[in-house]
Amino acid sequence: MNRLLLHSTPVALALILSTLAPTAMAGALHPEVQLLDVGGQPVTRSGQAVSPMRSCGGCHDTKWIEAHSPHSSLGLGEPGGREYDAGPGSINRFDPLTYDRVSFDGEFTFGIADWLKRHGARHVGGGFATHDADGTPLTDLESAKAGAFTHALGDDGEAVVWDWQASGTAEMNCFLCHLPTPDDQARRLALAEGRFGDVATATLQGAGVAEQTASGWNYPGVAPDGT
């Protein structure tokens, strides 16, 4: 039976272990991972997308890791930057090629959902892709006034409310760095289509772990308990 095994090791150790058989190497470096959805249920039972925060959180303090990772925050909330930037991080910078810049104060220019669709391939997920600057989950936000976290650009260029409940949010994607062969093409497609809740699961497609269906996700080779 196939098992989803993740690995993370220093380069030197990886070089030494690279002479071992793949199965032995993976088993020695990482235990089995139970794939859970955002509600904590095995995805093989729910048919929902995988939640890396839940799945990896069985052993790792994923909330702490995400909260302290510059890869997730990209400088959001940090002071500084040029006069025409909101701050020093990528999420705050004006893009001279696309003219994209998220304005967190004042007039609406560009939403977080827009940024994720266009530039999310450069972001590991988490941070502003799951909650606003005050820590409120994006799925809980409501606002009549156009804002970076609640609205996106419509086809006519005007601000429209973005439905985070429908799109899901893009959790910090542990699989992107810790899988030997993450499916980055499928991940990028999910981002571009605004299917943020599917992004991490799409990363597993190339490994044959996950298959998208009309009603959700199927997980061939994964045990009924999600391992």
QUIUR-V564123 format. One record per pair of residues at least 12 apart in sequence whose ideal C-beta (glycine too) atoms are under 6 Angstrom apart, sorted by sequence separation. I is the first residue (numbers start at 1). J is the second residue. D is the distance in whole Angstrom. If there is no record, write none. Layout:
BEGIN
i: (I | I)
j: (J | J)
d: (D | D)
END
This chain:
BEGIN
i: (75 | 187 | 190 | 38 | 75 | 102 | 116 | 146 | 37 | 40 | 75 | 35 | 36 | 74 | 76 | 187 | 74 | 112 | 186 | 187 | 201 | 74 | 75 | 132 | 36 | 86 | 7 | 36 | 186 | 9 | 35 | 183 | 5 | 182 | 7 | 33 | 183 | 7 | 183 | 6 | 5 | 139 | 175 | 181 | 138 | 139 | 170 | 181 | 6 | 167 | 169 | 173 | 176 | 168 | 175 | 3 | 4 | 167 | 168 | 170 | 171 | 138 | 112 | 111 | 112 | 108 | 114 | 113 | 114 | 130 | 111 | 129 | 111 | 129 | 130 | 104 | 125 | 126 | 102 | 125 | 126 | 125 | 124 | 125 | 113 | 124 | 108 | 76 | 124 | 71 | 72 | 73 | 72 | 77 | 66 | 121 | 120 | 116 | 117 | 117 | 72 | 66 | 53 | 56 | 52 | 52 | 52 | 49 | 52 | 49 | 50 | 50 | 49 | 48 | 49 | 47 | 8 | 47 | 6 | 44 | 43 | 44 | 44 | 44 | 42 | 43 | 42 | 35 | 34 | 34 | 32 | 4 | 2)
j: (87 | 199 | 202 | 51 | 88 | 115 | 129 | 159 | 51 | 54 | 89 | 50 | 51 | 89 | 91 | 202 | 90 | 128 | 202 | 203 | 217 | 91 | 92 | 149 | 54 | 104 | 26 | 55 | 205 | 29 | 55 | 203 | 26 | 203 | 29 | 55 | 205 | 30 | 206 | 30 | 30 | 164 | 200 | 206 | 164 | 165 | 196 | 207 | 33 | 194 | 196 | 200 | 203 | 196 | 203 | 32 | 33 | 196 | 197 | 199 | 200 | 169 | 148 | 148 | 149 | 146 | 152 | 152 | 153 | 169 | 151 | 169 | 152 | 170 | 171 | 148 | 170 | 171 | 148 | 171 | 172 | 172 | 172 | 173 | 162 | 173 | 159 | 128 | 176 | 124 | 126 | 127 | 127 | 133 | 126 | 188 | 191 | 191 | 192 | 194 | 172 | 172 | 171 | 174 | 171 | 173 | 174 | 197 | 200 | 198 | 200 | 201 | 201 | 216 | 217 | 216 | 178 | 217 | 178 | 219 | 219 | 222 | 224 | 226 | 225 | 226 | 226 | 226 | 226 | 227 | 227 | 209 | 221)
d: (5 | 6 | 4 | 4 | 5 | 6 | 6 | 4 | 6 | 6 | 2 | 5 | 6 | 4 | 5 | 5 | 5 | 6 | 4 | 5 | 6 | 4 | 6 | 4 | 4 | 6 | 6 | 5 | 5 | 6 | 5 | 5 | 4 | 5 | 5 | 6 | 5 | 5 | 3 | 5 | 5 | 5 | 6 | 6 | 4 | 6 | 4 | 6 | 6 | 5 | 5 | 5 | 6 | 5 | 5 | 5 | 5 | 5 | 2 | 5 | 6 | 5 | 6 | 6 | 5 | 4 | 5 | 4 | 5 | 4 | 5 | 6 | 4 | 4 | 6 | 5 | 4 | 6 | 5 | 5 | 3 | 5 | 6 | 4 | 4 | 6 | 5 | 5 | 6 | 5 | 4 | 5 | 4 | 6 | 4 | 5 | 4 | 6 | 6 | 5 | 5 | 4 | 5 | 5 | 5 | 6 | 4 | 5 | 5 | 5 | 6 | 5 | 4 | 6 | 6 | 4 | 5 | 6 | 5 | 5 | 6 | 5 | 5 | 5 | 6 | 6 | 3 | 4 | 4 | 5 | 4 | 5 | 4)
END
